[in-house]
Amino acid sequence: MPSLNVSFTEEELDGVRAAAAAEGKSLKQYLHDLGVREMQRGQFVAGASVWAERLRGEFDDAFPDEVPPSERGGAAAA
């Protein structure tokens, strides 16, 4: 299994150790989970963006006062 060596300052490492201890995890498990969570967060944000874009027209039709002035059908920005 691939592995990774990561360098920290003493202060950074103290903080990471404290965060791992607060979650009841080993340093190795904490850093692993942190990377996986960030990857999953990125996937969630990308999916949410696609979903929002798909529904943008419907939302704009339902709430015309919420459409930014620059995006209103040809209306000049205030």
N, CA, C and O atoms as a CHARMM CRD file, in Angstrom:
* protein
*
  312
    1    1 MET  N      0.84600  -1.17100   0.00000 PROA 1      0.00000
    2    1 MET  CA     0.00000   0.00000   0.00000 PROA 1      0.00000
    3    1 MET  C      0.89300   1.23600   0.00000 PROA 1      0.00000
    4    1 MET  O      1.86400   1.29500   0.75400 PROA 1      0.00000
    5    2 PRO  N      0.57500   2.22800  -0.84000 PROA 2      0.00000
    6    2 PRO  CA     1.39300   3.44400  -0.87700 PROA 2      0.00000
    7    2 PRO  C      1.34600   4.17800   0.45500 PROA 2      0.00000
    8    2 PRO  O      0.35900   4.10000   1.18600 PROA 2      0.00000
    9    3 SER  N      2.41700   4.88700   0.75900 PROA 3      0.00000
   10    3 SER  CA     2.45000   5.68400   1.98000 PROA 3      0.00000
   11    3 SER  C      3.06300   7.03800   1.65700 PROA 3      0.00000
   12    3 SER  O      3.52200   7.27800   0.54000 PROA 3      0.00000
   13    4 LEU  N      3.06300   7.91900   2.65300 PROA 4      0.00000
   14    4 LEU  CA     3.50100   9.28600   2.43600 PROA 4      0.00000
   15    4 LEU  C      4.17300   9.80200   3.69200 PROA 4      0.00000
   16    4 LEU  O      3.65800   9.62600   4.79600 PROA 4      0.00000
   17    5 ASN  N      5.31600  10.43500   3.52900 PROA 5      0.00000
   18    5 ASN  CA     5.97200  11.11000   4.64700 PROA 5      0.00000
   19    5 ASN  C      5.60400  12.58300   4.56500 PROA 5      0.00000
   20    5 ASN  O      5.73100  13.20400   3.51000 PROA 5      0.00000
   21    6 VAL  N      5.15100  13.13200   5.67100 PROA 6      0.00000
   22    6 VAL  CA     4.71600  14.52400   5.70800 PROA 6      0.00000
   23    6 VAL  C      5.50400  15.24800   6.78800 PROA 6      0.00000
   24    6 VAL  O      5.63200  14.75900   7.91100 PROA 6      0.00000
   25    7 SER  N      6.03300  16.42200   6.43900 PROA 7      0.00000
   26    7 SER  CA     6.79700  17.21300   7.40100 PROA 7      0.00000
   27    7 SER  C      5.91700  18.26600   8.04700 PROA 7      0.00000
   28    7 SER  O      5.09100  18.88500   7.37700 PROA 7      0.00000
   29    8 PHE  N      6.09300  18.47500   9.36000 PROA 8      0.00000
   30    8 PHE  CA     5.38700  19.47200  10.12700 PROA 8      0.00000
   31    8 PHE  C      6.39300  20.21800  10.99400 PROA 8      0.00000
   32    8 PHE  O      7.43400  19.66700  11.35300 PROA 8      0.00000
   33    9 THR  N      6.08800  21.45900  11.32700 PROA 9      0.00000
   34    9 THR  CA     6.86600  22.13100  12.36200 PROA 9      0.00000
   35    9 THR  C      6.44500  21.50500  13.68600 PROA 9      0.00000
   36    9 THR  O      5.44700  20.78700  13.74900 PROA 9      0.00000
   37   10 GLU  N      7.20200  21.77800  14.73700 PROA 10     0.00000
   38   10 GLU  CA     6.83700  21.23300  16.04800 PROA 10     0.00000
   39   10 GLU  C      5.46400  21.73200  16.48500 PROA 10     0.00000
   40   10 GLU  O      4.67300  20.97300  17.04500 PROA 10     0.00000
   41   11 GLU  N      5.18100  23.00700  16.23000 PROA 11     0.00000
   42   11 GLU  CA     3.88700  23.57500  16.61000 PROA 11     0.00000
   43   11 GLU  C      2.75600  22.92600  15.82600 PROA 11     0.00000
   44   11 GLU  O      1.71400  22.59400  16.39000 PROA 11     0.00000
   45   12 GLU  N      2.96400  22.74500  14.52200 PROA 12     0.00000
   46   12 GLU  CA     1.94000  22.10800  13.69300 PROA 12     0.00000
   47   12 GLU  C      1.67900  20.67800  14.15800 PROA 12     0.00000
   48   12 GLU  O      0.53100  20.25300  14.28300 PROA 12     0.00000
   49   13 LEU  N      2.75800  19.94600  14.41200 PROA 13     0.00000
   50   13 LEU  CA     2.60900  18.55800  14.83300 PROA 13     0.00000
   51   13 LEU  C      1.90100  18.47100  16.17600 PROA 13     0.00000
   52   13 LEU  O      1.08400  17.57400  16.38700 PROA 13     0.00000
   53   14 ASP  N      2.20500  19.39300  17.08800 PROA 14     0.00000
   54   14 ASP  CA     1.48900  19.41500  18.37600 PROA 14     0.00000
   55   14 ASP  C     -0.00500  19.60700  18.14300 PROA 14     0.00000
   56   14 ASP  O     -0.82300  18.94400  18.78200 PROA 14     0.00000
   57   15 GLY  N     -0.36700  20.51000  17.23200 PROA 15     0.00000
   58   15 GLY  CA    -1.77400  20.76000  16.93200 PROA 15     0.00000
   59   15 GLY  C     -2.45600  19.56500  16.30400 PROA 15     0.00000
   60   15 GLY  O     -3.59100  19.23900  16.64900 PROA 15     0.00000
   61   16 VAL  N     -1.76600  18.90800  15.38100 PROA 16     0.00000
   62   16 VAL  CA    -2.34100  17.73000  14.72000 PROA 16     0.00000
   63   16 VAL  C     -2.50000  16.59400  15.72500 PROA 16     0.00000
   64   16 VAL  O     -3.51300  15.89400  15.71800 PROA 16     0.00000
   65   17 ARG  N     -1.51600  16.41400  16.57800 PROA 17     0.00000
   66   17 ARG  CA    -1.61900  15.37100  17.61700 PROA 17     0.00000
   67   17 ARG  C     -2.80900  15.63800  18.55000 PROA 17     0.00000
   68   17 ARG  O     -3.54000  14.72000  18.92100 PROA 17     0.00000
   69   18 ALA  N     -2.98600  16.90600  18.91800 PROA 18     0.00000
   70   18 ALA  CA    -4.10600  17.26200  19.79800 PROA 18     0.00000
   71   18 ALA  C     -5.44400  17.00200  19.10300 PROA 18     0.00000
   72   18 ALA  O     -6.38400  16.51000  19.72600 PROA 18     0.00000
   73   19 ALA  N     -5.52800  17.33500  17.80900 PROA 19     0.00000
   74   19 ALA  CA    -6.77000  17.10300  17.06000 PROA 19     0.00000
   75   19 ALA  C     -7.05800  15.61100  16.95200 PROA 19     0.00000
   76   19 ALA  O     -8.20500  15.18700  17.09000 PROA 19     0.00000
   77   20 ALA  N     -6.02200  14.81300  16.70600 PROA 20     0.00000
   78   20 ALA  CA    -6.19900  13.36300  16.61900 PROA 20     0.00000
   79   20 ALA  C     -6.66000  12.80300  17.96100 PROA 20     0.00000
   80   20 ALA  O     -7.56400  11.96900  18.01500 PROA 20     0.00000
   81   21 ALA  N     -6.04200  13.26100  19.03400 PROA 21     0.00000
   82   21 ALA  CA    -6.42100  12.78700  20.36100 PROA 21     0.00000
   83   21 ALA  C     -7.86400  13.17500  20.68900 PROA 21     0.00000
   84   21 ALA  O     -8.59000  12.39700  21.30800 PROA 21     0.00000
   85   22 ALA  N     -8.27800  14.36900  20.27900 PROA 22     0.00000
   86   22 ALA  CA    -9.64100  14.82200  20.54300 PROA 22     0.00000
   87   22 ALA  C    -10.66800  13.93800  19.84900 PROA 22     0.00000
   88   22 ALA  O    -11.79200  13.79200  20.33000 PROA 22     0.00000
   89   23 GLU  N    -10.28400  13.34800  18.72000 PROA 23     0.00000
   90   23 GLU  CA   -11.18500  12.43700  18.00700 PROA 23     0.00000
   91   23 GLU  C    -10.97300  10.99000  18.41300 PROA 23     0.00000
   92   23 GLU  O    -11.64600  10.09300  17.90400 PROA 23     0.00000
   93   24 GLY  N    -10.03300  10.75700  19.33500 PROA 24     0.00000
   94   24 GLY  CA    -9.77600   9.39400  19.79800 PROA 24     0.00000
   95   24 GLY  C     -9.11800   8.52200  18.73100 PROA 24     0.00000
   96   24 GLY  O     -9.34200   7.31200  18.68300 PROA 24     0.00000
   97   25 LYS  N     -8.30800   9.14400  17.88000 PROA 25     0.00000
   98   25 LYS  CA    -7.66500   8.41200  16.78600 PROA 25     0.00000
   99   25 LYS  C     -6.15600   8.50500  16.90000 PROA 25     0.00000
  100   25 LYS  O     -5.60800   9.41600  17.52100 PROA 25     0.00000
  101   26 SER  N     -5.50500   7.54000  16.28500 PROA 26     0.00000
  102   26 SER  CA    -4.05600   7.62600  16.16400 PROA 26     0.00000
  103   26 SER  C     -3.73900   8.73100  15.16000 PROA 26     0.00000
  104   26 SER  O     -4.59200   9.11500  14.35900 PROA 26     0.00000
  105   27 LEU  N     -2.53100   9.23000  15.20800 PROA 27     0.00000
  106   27 LEU  CA    -2.09900  10.25900  14.26600 PROA 27     0.00000
  107   27 LEU  C     -2.23100   9.75500  12.83300 PROA 27     0.00000
  108   27 LEU  O     -2.69900  10.48300  11.95800 PROA 27     0.00000
  109   28 LYS  N     -1.82400   8.52900  12.59600 PROA 28     0.00000
  110   28 LYS  CA    -1.89600   7.93900  11.26400 PROA 28     0.00000
  111   28 LYS  C     -3.34500   7.85600  10.77000 PROA 28     0.00000
  112   28 LYS  O     -3.63400   8.22700   9.63200 PROA 28     0.00000
  113   29 GLN  N     -4.24900   7.37300  11.61500 PROA 29     0.00000
  114   29 GLN  CA    -5.65400   7.24600  11.22900 PROA 29     0.00000
  115   29 GLN  C     -6.27900   8.62300  11.01700 PROA 29     0.00000
  116   29 GLN  O     -7.05500   8.81900  10.08200 PROA 29     0.00000
  117   30 TYR  N     -5.94000   9.57300  11.88400 PROA 30     0.00000
  118   30 TYR  CA    -6.49400  10.92600  11.76300 PROA 30     0.00000
  119   30 TYR  C     -6.09700  11.55600  10.42500 PROA 30     0.00000
  120   30 TYR  O     -6.94800  12.10100   9.72200 PROA 30     0.00000
  121   31 LEU  N     -4.82900  11.48800  10.07500 PROA 31     0.00000
  122   31 LEU  CA    -4.36600  12.07500   8.81300 PROA 31     0.00000
  123   31 LEU  C     -4.96900  11.36300   7.60800 PROA 31     0.00000
  124   31 LEU  O     -5.29600  12.00200   6.60800 PROA 31     0.00000
  125   32 HSD  N     -5.11700  10.05400   7.69800 PROA 32     0.00000
  126   32 HSD  CA    -5.76500   9.30800   6.62000 PROA 32     0.00000
  127   32 HSD  C     -7.20000   9.78900   6.44100 PROA 32     0.00000
  128   32 HSD  O     -7.62100  10.11000   5.33000 PROA 32     0.00000
  129   33 ASP  N     -7.94300   9.83800   7.53800 PROA 33     0.00000
  130   33 ASP  CA    -9.35100  10.22800   7.47900 PROA 33     0.00000
  131   33 ASP  C     -9.51100  11.67000   7.00000 PROA 33     0.00000
  132   33 ASP  O    -10.46300  11.98300   6.28600 PROA 33     0.00000
  133   34 LEU  N     -8.59200  12.54000   7.38600 PROA 34     0.00000
  134   34 LEU  CA    -8.64600  13.93100   6.96500 PROA 34     0.00000
  135   34 LEU  C     -8.54100  14.04700   5.44200 PROA 34     0.00000
  136   34 LEU  O     -9.29400  14.79700   4.82000 PROA 34     0.00000
  137   35 GLY  N     -7.61800  13.31100   4.85300 PROA 35     0.00000
  138   35 GLY  CA    -7.47500  13.32000   3.39900 PROA 35     0.00000
  139   35 GLY  C     -8.69800  12.76500   2.69100 PROA 35     0.00000
  140   35 GLY  O     -9.13500  13.30700   1.67600 PROA 35     0.00000
  141   36 VAL  N     -9.24700  11.68700   3.22400 PROA 36     0.00000
  142   36 VAL  CA   -10.43300  11.07300   2.62200 PROA 36     0.00000
  143   36 VAL  C    -11.62900  12.01500   2.74300 PROA 36     0.00000
  144   36 VAL  O    -12.39600  12.16700   1.79300 PROA 36     0.00000
  145   37 ARG  N    -11.79300  12.65100   3.90900 PROA 37     0.00000
  146   37 ARG  CA   -12.90300  13.60600   4.08600 PROA 37     0.00000
  147   37 ARG  C    -12.79800  14.76700   3.11300 PROA 37     0.00000
  148   37 ARG  O    -13.81000  15.20800   2.56800 PROA 37     0.00000
  149   38 GLU  N    -11.59800  15.26600   2.88600 PROA 38     0.00000
  150   38 GLU  CA   -11.42400  16.38000   1.95800 PROA 38     0.00000
  151   38 GLU  C    -11.77100  15.95300   0.53700 PROA 38     0.00000
  152   38 GLU  O    -12.38400  16.72200  -0.20400 PROA 38     0.00000
  153   39 MET  N    -11.39400  14.74800   0.14700 PROA 39     0.00000
  154   39 MET  CA   -11.74200  14.23100  -1.17200 PROA 39     0.00000
  155   39 MET  C    -13.26400  14.12300  -1.30200 PROA 39     0.00000
  156   39 MET  O    -13.83000  14.51900  -2.32000 PROA 39     0.00000
  157   40 GLN  N    -13.91900  13.59200  -0.27800 PROA 40     0.00000
  158   40 GLN  CA   -15.37200  13.45500  -0.30400 PROA 40     0.00000
  159   40 GLN  C    -16.06200  14.81200  -0.31300 PROA 40     0.00000
  160   40 GLN  O    -17.09100  14.97600  -0.96900 PROA 40     0.00000
  161   41 ARG  N    -15.50900  15.78600   0.40600 PROA 41     0.00000
  162   41 ARG  CA   -16.06900  17.13500   0.41000 PROA 41     0.00000
  163   41 ARG  C    -16.01100  17.73200  -0.99400 PROA 41     0.00000
  164   41 ARG  O    -16.97100  18.35200  -1.45200 PROA 41     0.00000
  165   42 GLY  N    -14.89400  17.54200  -1.66400 PROA 42     0.00000
  166   42 GLY  CA   -14.76300  18.04000  -3.03200 PROA 42     0.00000
  167   42 GLY  C    -15.77400  17.40300  -3.96900 PROA 42     0.00000
  168   42 GLY  O    -16.34600  18.08300  -4.82100 PROA 42     0.00000
  169   43 GLN  N    -15.99700  16.10600  -3.82000 PROA 43     0.00000
  170   43 GLN  CA   -16.99300  15.41800  -4.64300 PROA 43     0.00000
  171   43 GLN  C    -18.39600  15.92600  -4.34700 PROA 43     0.00000
  172   43 GLN  O    -19.20400  16.08800  -5.26100 PROA 43     0.00000
  173   44 PHE  N    -18.69200  16.17600  -3.07200 PROA 44     0.00000
  174   44 PHE  CA   -19.99800  16.69200  -2.69300 PROA 44     0.00000
  175   44 PHE  C    -20.22700  18.07800  -3.29400 PROA 44     0.00000
  176   44 PHE  O    -21.28700  18.34300  -3.86100 PROA 44     0.00000
  177   45 VAL  N    -19.23600  18.95900  -3.16900 PROA 45     0.00000
  178   45 VAL  CA   -19.36800  20.32200  -3.69300 PROA 45     0.00000
  179   45 VAL  C    -19.55400  20.29200  -5.20700 PROA 45     0.00000
  180   45 VAL  O    -20.37300  21.04100  -5.74000 PROA 45     0.00000
  181   46 ALA  N    -18.81500  19.44600  -5.89900 PROA 46     0.00000
  182   46 ALA  CA   -18.96600  19.34400  -7.35100 PROA 46     0.00000
  183   46 ALA  C    -20.37100  18.87100  -7.71300 PROA 46     0.00000
  184   46 ALA  O    -20.99200  19.41400  -8.62700 PROA 46     0.00000
  185   47 GLY  N    -20.86800  17.87600  -7.01100 PROA 47     0.00000
  186   47 GLY  CA   -22.22300  17.37600  -7.27000 PROA 47     0.00000
  187   47 GLY  C    -23.27800  18.40400  -6.95000 PROA 47     0.00000
  188   47 GLY  O    -24.25100  18.54300  -7.69200 PROA 47     0.00000
  189   48 ALA  N    -23.10600  19.13400  -5.85200 PROA 48     0.00000
  190   48 ALA  CA   -24.06300  20.17000  -5.47300 PROA 48     0.00000
  191   48 ALA  C    -24.07600  21.28900  -6.50600 PROA 48     0.00000
  192   48 ALA  O    -25.13400  21.84400  -6.80200 PROA 48     0.00000
  193   49 SER  N    -22.92400  21.62400  -7.05300 PROA 49     0.00000
  194   49 SER  CA   -22.84600  22.66000  -8.08100 PROA 49     0.00000
  195   49 SER  C    -23.58400  22.24800  -9.34100 PROA 49     0.00000
  196   49 SER  O    -24.29600  23.05800  -9.93500 PROA 49     0.00000
  197   50 VAL  N    -23.42600  21.00500  -9.75400 PROA 50     0.00000
  198   50 VAL  CA   -24.14100  20.49300 -10.92700 PROA 50     0.00000
  199   50 VAL  C    -25.64400  20.53400 -10.67200 PROA 50     0.00000
  200   50 VAL  O    -26.40900  20.96100 -11.53600 PROA 50     0.00000
  201   51 TRP  N    -26.06700  20.09500  -9.50200 PROA 51     0.00000
  202   51 TRP  CA   -27.49100  20.08700  -9.13600 PROA 51     0.00000
  203   51 TRP  C    -28.04900  21.50500  -9.14400 PROA 51     0.00000
  204   51 TRP  O    -29.13600  21.73900  -9.67200 PROA 51     0.00000
  205   52 ALA  N    -27.30900  22.45900  -8.55800 PROA 52     0.00000
  206   52 ALA  CA   -27.77000  23.84600  -8.49300 PROA 52     0.00000
  207   52 ALA  C    -27.89200  24.45000  -9.89000 PROA 52     0.00000
  208   52 ALA  O    -28.85800  25.15600 -10.18200 PROA 52     0.00000
  209   53 GLU  N    -26.92200  24.17400 -10.74600 PROA 53     0.00000
  210   53 GLU  CA   -26.97900  24.70400 -12.11500 PROA 53     0.00000
  211   53 GLU  C    -28.17000  24.13100 -12.87100 PROA 53     0.00000
  212   53 GLU  O    -28.81100  24.83200 -13.65400 PROA 53     0.00000
  213   54 ARG  N    -28.46100  22.86400 -12.63700 PROA 54     0.00000
  214   54 ARG  CA   -29.58900  22.21500 -13.31100 PROA 54     0.00000
  215   54 ARG  C    -30.91500  22.86000 -12.90700 PROA 54     0.00000
  216   54 ARG  O    -31.84400  22.92800 -13.71100 PROA 54     0.00000
  217   55 LEU  N    -31.00200  23.33500 -11.65900 PROA 55     0.00000
  218   55 LEU  CA   -32.23800  23.91700 -11.16200 PROA 55     0.00000
  219   55 LEU  C    -32.26500  25.44800 -11.19500 PROA 55     0.00000
  220   55 LEU  O    -33.25600  26.05800 -10.79500 PROA 55     0.00000
  221   56 ARG  N    -31.19300  26.06400 -11.66600 PROA 56     0.00000
  222   56 ARG  CA   -31.09100  27.52200 -11.64100 PROA 56     0.00000
  223   56 ARG  C    -32.26500  28.20200 -12.34500 PROA 56     0.00000
  224   56 ARG  O    -32.84400  29.13800 -11.79200 PROA 56     0.00000
  225   57 GLY  N    -32.62800  27.76200 -13.53400 PROA 57     0.00000
  226   57 GLY  CA   -33.72200  28.36500 -14.28300 PROA 57     0.00000
  227   57 GLY  C    -35.04200  28.28500 -13.53800 PROA 57     0.00000
  228   57 GLY  O    -35.79200  29.26000 -13.47500 PROA 57     0.00000
  229   58 GLU  N    -35.31900  27.12600 -12.97800 PROA 58     0.00000
  230   58 GLU  CA   -36.55200  26.94200 -12.20900 PROA 58     0.00000
  231   58 GLU  C    -36.58400  27.87200 -10.99400 PROA 58     0.00000
  232   58 GLU  O    -37.61700  28.47000 -10.69100 PROA 58     0.00000
  233   59 PHE  N    -35.46600  27.99000 -10.31000 PROA 59     0.00000
  234   59 PHE  CA   -35.38300  28.87200  -9.14900 PROA 59     0.00000
  235   59 PHE  C    -35.57300  30.32700  -9.57700 PROA 59     0.00000
  236   59 PHE  O    -36.32200  31.07200  -8.94600 PROA 59     0.00000
  237   60 ASP  N    -34.89400  30.72600 -10.64700 PROA 60     0.00000
  238   60 ASP  CA   -35.00600  32.10500 -11.11600 PROA 60     0.00000
  239   60 ASP  C    -36.44000  32.44600 -11.51000 PROA 60     0.00000
  240   60 ASP  O    -36.90300  33.56000 -11.26600 PROA 60     0.00000
  241   61 ASP  N    -37.14400  31.49000 -12.11900 PROA 61     0.00000
  242   61 ASP  CA   -38.54500  31.71700 -12.48800 PROA 61     0.00000
  243   61 ASP  C    -39.42600  31.84900 -11.24100 PROA 61     0.00000
  244   61 ASP  O    -40.33400  32.67900 -11.21000 PROA 61     0.00000
  245   62 ALA  N    -39.16600  31.04900 -10.23300 PROA 62     0.00000
  246   62 ALA  CA   -39.97700  31.05500  -9.01600 PROA 62     0.00000
  247   62 ALA  C    -39.67200  32.26400  -8.13100 PROA 62     0.00000
  248   62 ALA  O    -40.55200  32.74100  -7.41300 PROA 62     0.00000
  249   63 PHE  N    -38.44800  32.75700  -8.17400 PROA 63     0.00000
  250   63 PHE  CA   -38.03200  33.86500  -7.30900 PROA 63     0.00000
  251   63 PHE  C    -37.33000  34.94300  -8.13900 PROA 63     0.00000
  252   63 PHE  O    -36.12300  35.13900  -7.99400 PROA 63     0.00000
  253   64 PRO  N    -38.05800  35.63500  -8.99500 PROA 64     0.00000
  254   64 PRO  CA   -37.42000  36.59700  -9.90000 PROA 64     0.00000
  255   64 PRO  C    -36.70900  37.73900  -9.17500 PROA 64     0.00000
  256   64 PRO  O    -35.75300  38.29900  -9.71200 PROA 64     0.00000
  257   65 ASP  N    -37.14700  38.09200  -7.98100 PROA 65     0.00000
  258   65 ASP  CA   -36.48900  39.17400  -7.24600 PROA 65     0.00000
  259   65 ASP  C    -35.12600  38.76300  -6.69400 PROA 65     0.00000
  260   65 ASP  O    -34.35600  39.61300  -6.24600 PROA 65     0.00000
  261   66 GLU  N    -34.83000  37.48400  -6.72300 PROA 66     0.00000
  262   66 GLU  CA   -33.55000  36.98700  -6.21300 PROA 66     0.00000
  263   66 GLU  C    -32.49000  36.88300  -7.29700 PROA 66     0.00000
  264   66 GLU  O    -31.32400  36.62800  -6.99500 PROA 66     0.00000
  265   67 VAL  N    -32.87400  37.07700  -8.55500 PROA 67     0.00000
  266   67 VAL  CA   -31.91900  37.01000  -9.65800 PROA 67     0.00000
  267   67 VAL  C    -31.07000  38.26400  -9.63100 PROA 67     0.00000
  268   67 VAL  O    -31.61600  39.36700  -9.61600 PROA 67     0.00000
  269   68 PRO  N    -29.74900  38.13200  -9.62500 PROA 68     0.00000
  270   68 PRO  CA   -28.88100  39.31800  -9.61900 PROA 68     0.00000
  271   68 PRO  C    -29.22400  40.22600 -10.82000 PROA 68     0.00000
  272   68 PRO  O    -29.50600  39.72900 -11.91000 PROA 68     0.00000
  273   69 PRO  N    -29.19700  41.56000 -10.61500 PROA 69     0.00000
  274   69 PRO  CA   -29.56200  42.47700 -11.69600 PROA 69     0.00000
  275   69 PRO  C    -28.78800  42.23800 -12.99400 PROA 69     0.00000
  276   69 PRO  O    -29.34600  42.39200 -14.08000 PROA 69     0.00000
  277   70 SER  N    -27.52400  41.86800 -12.89500 PROA 70     0.00000
  278   70 SER  CA   -26.70800  41.66700 -14.09000 PROA 70     0.00000
  279   70 SER  C    -27.15200  40.44000 -14.88800 PROA 70     0.00000
  280   70 SER  O    -26.76800  40.29300 -16.04800 PROA 70     0.00000
  281   71 GLU  N    -27.93900  39.57300 -14.29700 PROA 71     0.00000
  282   71 GLU  CA   -28.36700  38.35600 -14.98800 PROA 71     0.00000
  283   71 GLU  C    -29.82900  38.38700 -15.39800 PROA 71     0.00000
  284   71 GLU  O    -30.31600  37.43400 -16.00500 PROA 71     0.00000
  285   72 ARG  N    -30.53800  39.46100 -15.07900 PROA 72     0.00000
  286   72 ARG  CA   -31.94100  39.56200 -15.46700 PROA 72     0.00000
  287   72 ARG  C    -32.00900  39.78500 -16.96300 PROA 72     0.00000
  288   72 ARG  O    -31.18200  40.49600 -17.53200 PROA 72     0.00000
  289   73 GLY  N    -32.97800  39.18700 -17.58600 PROA 73     0.00000
  290   73 GLY  CA   -33.13900  39.23100 -19.04600 PROA 73     0.00000
  291   73 GLY  C    -32.98800  40.59700 -19.66500 PROA 73     0.00000
  292   73 GLY  O    -33.98700  41.24500 -19.97600 PROA 73     0.00000
  293   74 GLY  N    -31.76000  41.05400 -19.85200 PROA 74     0.00000
  294   74 GLY  CA   -31.49000  42.28800 -20.56000 PROA 74     0.00000
  295   74 GLY  C    -31.60300  43.53800 -19.72500 PROA 74     0.00000
  296   74 GLY  O    -31.32600  44.62400 -20.23400 PROA 74     0.00000
  297   75 ALA  N    -31.99600  43.44600 -18.46600 PROA 75     0.00000
  298   75 ALA  CA   -32.13500  44.63800 -17.63300 PROA 75     0.00000
  299   75 ALA  C    -30.75500  45.16500 -17.26100 PROA 75     0.00000
  300   75 ALA  O    -29.82400  44.39100 -17.03600 PROA 75     0.00000
  301   76 ALA  N    -30.63500  46.47200 -17.19800 PROA 76     0.00000
  302   76 ALA  CA   -29.36300  47.08500 -16.84600 PROA 76     0.00000
  303   76 ALA  C    -29.09100  46.89400 -15.36500 PROA 76     0.00000
  304   76 ALA  O    -30.00900  46.89400 -14.54500 PROA 76     0.00000
  305   77 ALA  N    -27.81200  46.73100 -15.03200 PROA 77     0.00000
  306   77 ALA  CA   -27.42400  46.57900 -13.62800 PROA 77     0.00000
  307   77 ALA  C    -27.65500  47.89800 -12.91300 PROA 77     0.00000
  308   77 ALA  O    -27.39200  48.96800 -13.46100 PROA 77     0.00000
  309   78 ALA  N    -28.14800  47.81400 -11.68400 PROA 78     0.00000
  310   78 ALA  CA   -28.43200  49.02500 -10.90000 PROA 78     0.00000
  311   78 ALA  C    -27.18700  49.59600 -10.29200 PROA 78     0.00000
  312   78 ALA  O    -27.24800  50.61400  -9.60200 PROA 78     0.00000
